[in-house]
Amino acid sequence: MDATANVSGVGKKIFFLYPSGIIQAEVVDKLAQQEFEVYVVRNHQRFISVLRQFPESIVFADIDEQLSDNQWETLIRNILAEPFGDKLDIGVLSTSNNPDLRQKYLNTLKVSCGFVIIHSDLRRTSIQIMDILKAADAKGKRRYLRANMGADNESMTSLNIPFNGRFIKGTIKDISIVGFSCVFDTDPSLERDDHIPDIQIKLHGILIKADAIVFGSRIDDETAEKIYVLLFSPRTSSSELIKIHKYIQTNLQTAMDKLLK
């Protein structure tokens, strides 16, 4: 499954269409830290074709940015007119409290996720959007975001664990802030609950030092590789987990950007 696969029950993709810089920094990034699957979109020409792949998504359009009022209205009408339009949720973001504008989007276009006023206190805006996402069950059953490496990314990741006085090298298969799965060049025959300290993980040049507990292992049916699952222990610092979180968000956004080209 690639990084953008849409799997029923594991949450909805949340797209911010042309968000301002401050919305991206203060709202979008904070939502990602709360394990919402958020993406920034800056190519509306390709956007509808991407939505066709992920019809049960949530879109927030920042109508103060990039397009004219008429262009925004046309774009949103076109999205809602798609066969998947009734599965999609759309919200509008604006600094304007113009009643005619609100009337158009709420009562005429009938956007389902509301008309969100961008306040100078962005915490209020973040809370309002968070409440909308919770009401829409945006996370589904999924608790944590996970980056799946895939063939293209596996070559850019590496793993080293200390074992019997030496380091054994491995490759990360997927990762979340809870833990990761991996394969090793030489099987260390780890057992469940083994404690692995001083782990060195490299994700596209980002060095992460971690401490983990072995959760288990399995044999991959297709490759016959032995895949281990390790969970980060409380000894892994919050600063290292922040690095992992940022990597996951970048990984997901990069995969989506490829679809938008």
N, C-alpha and C positions, 0 to 999 in steps of 0.2 A: 504494500500500500504506500503510495507516495505521500509527500508531506501535506498535500491539499485534498486528500481523498475525503469524500463526504459520506460518513457512515451513520446510518440511522441510529439515534439514541445516544450518540456521543457529542452532541452539541451542534450549534449552528454557527456558520461563518458570519462574522460581523464586518461589514465593509463601511469605511468612512470615505466618502467620495469628495475629493478636493478639500480635505480639512485644512484650516489655517495652521500655521506653524505652532501657535500656542495651543490650539486644540490637540494637535498631534502630541505635543510634549506633555501637556497637563491632563489630558483626558485619555487619548488612545493608549499611550504608554502605560498609564496607571491601570487601565482595564486589562492590558496584557499581563501586568504583574498580578492581577487578581484571577488569572487563568482563563480569561475570556479569549476566544480565538478571533483576534482582530487583524484587519488588513487595511492599509492605506491604498487608495486607488486614485491615480492621476492620469487616467486615459479613458475618458467616457466613451470613445468610439468603439473600443473593444469590450466594454463592460457588460453589455447585454449578452454577448456571446458567452462570457464567463459565467454570468448568472444562470444561463441555461444549463450549465453543468452542476450548479449548486442552487437549485430553485428555492429550497427552504432556508433562505438566508435572511439576514437583517441588514438593511442599508440605512445609513445616516448621510444625508446630502447637506453639505455646508453651502447653502444657497447665496452666501455673501461672496463666495470665491469663484473665480475663473470664468463662469458663464453669465450671460445676461439673464434677467428675470424671465423673459420669454423662452430662452434656451433651456433654462432649468425646468420650466413648466412642461415644455415639449418632451424633454428627456424623461421626466418622471411619468408623464402620460404614456410614453412609448413603453417604458418598463412595465407599467401596470397593465398595459394592453396585451402583453405577451401571454401565451397559454399558461405559464407558470405564475402569472401575476397574483392569483388568489392565494398562492402558497407563500409568497414573499411578504415580508414586513418592511415598511419604509417609514423613516422618521426624517424630519427636516430640522436643521440647525440654522439659527440666525441671531444676530444681535438686535434685529428689528422686532419691535412689538406692535407693528402696524396691524390693526384689526382686519383690514382688507386682505392683507397677505395671509394672515392666519386663517381667515375665512376660506380663501382659495384652496389652501392645502388641506385643512381639516374637514371642511364641509363639501367642497366641490371635488377635489381629487381624492379625498377620504384616505389620506395616509394613515396607516394603522398604528404607527409608533409616535404619533404626536408632533407638535410644533415646539421644539425645545429652544427656549431663549438662552443665548450665551451670555451669562452674567459676568460682570467684572470679577466677582468672586467665583472662580472656576470650580471651586469645591461644590457649589450648589448645582452647577451644570453636570459635574461628574456624578453626583448623587442621583440626580434626576434620570440620567442615562442608565445608571446602574439599576435603578428601580424598574425602568422599562425593560431592560435585558432580563432581569429576574422574572418579571411577569411573563415574558415571552419564552421562558425556560431555555435561555440561550446556551446554557452549559449542558443541558440534558443530563445524562447519567455520568458524563465525564467529569472527573475532579481535577485532572492535571493535563496541561498541554505536553505533547511529546513530539520530538523531532525524529523522524525516520530518515536514516542517512541515505539509503538507496545506493546504487552502484556509483553514481557520480560523486557522492560525498564521502563514501567510505575511505577513499584514498586520501582524503584530507583530515581524517581523524586517526588518532592512535592512543594506545593505552599501555601503561607499564605498571606492573605490580611487583612488589618484592616477594620473592619466594625462594626459600632455602639458600639465602645468601646471594642471590642474583635477581635480576629483573627479567620478567617474562613479558614479551610484547603481545599486544592484542589489537583488535579493531572494534570500535563502537558500532553497534547495529542501530540502536535508538536510545534516546535519553530524555529524561524529564528531571524536574528538581527533586523527585523522590528517589530515582535510581536509573539504572541503565542495563541494557543487555549487550553482550559482547562475545566475541570468539577470540581464542588465543592461538598464536602460532604453534605453541607447544602446550598440550593440555596439562594444566597443573593439578588435575583431579581434585578440585575443590569440593568440599562438602557443605551441605546446608548449615547455616549459622557460623561458618568460618568467618573470623574477623580479618579484614584486609586493610592495614594501615598504609599510609604514605603512597597512595595511588596517584599516578601522574596521568592526566588526561589532556590531550591536545585536540581542540576543535577549531579547525581552520586557523591555526596559529595562536589560539587562545590557550594558555596554560592554566590548568585547574588542578589543584591539589585536594585530594579527597580521602575520606575514610569510609569504608563500607562493610556491609555484612552480606554474605552469600545467601540469597533467597532460594536458589535452586538452579537446575539446568535441564536441558532437553536436547534431543537430536532433531535437527531440521530435516523434514521429510525430503526436501528437494536437493539440498546440498550435502546432507549427511554430516554437517558441522555440529559440534557440540556448542550450544549457545547457553551461556551463563547469564543469570539475572542477579544483579547486585543492588542493594538498597543503601543509600547514603545514611550513615550513622549521624547522631547529634554532634559528633566531633568534627564533621565537615562544617566549616565556618559559613556564616550567612553571606559574607563577601564572595565566596566561591560559588554559592548557589545563585547569587545575583548574576554572575558571569554566565552561568548555565542558562538562566532565564533569558538573558539578552541574546544568547546564541540561538535559542529555540525560536524566539520571535523573528530574528533575522533570517533563520532557515526557512520558516514558513512564508515570510514576506517574499523572499527570493524566489521560492517556488511559484507563488502567485504571480509575481511580476513576469515570469516567463510565459504564463498563460495570457497576460494582458498585452504582450508585445504583438 
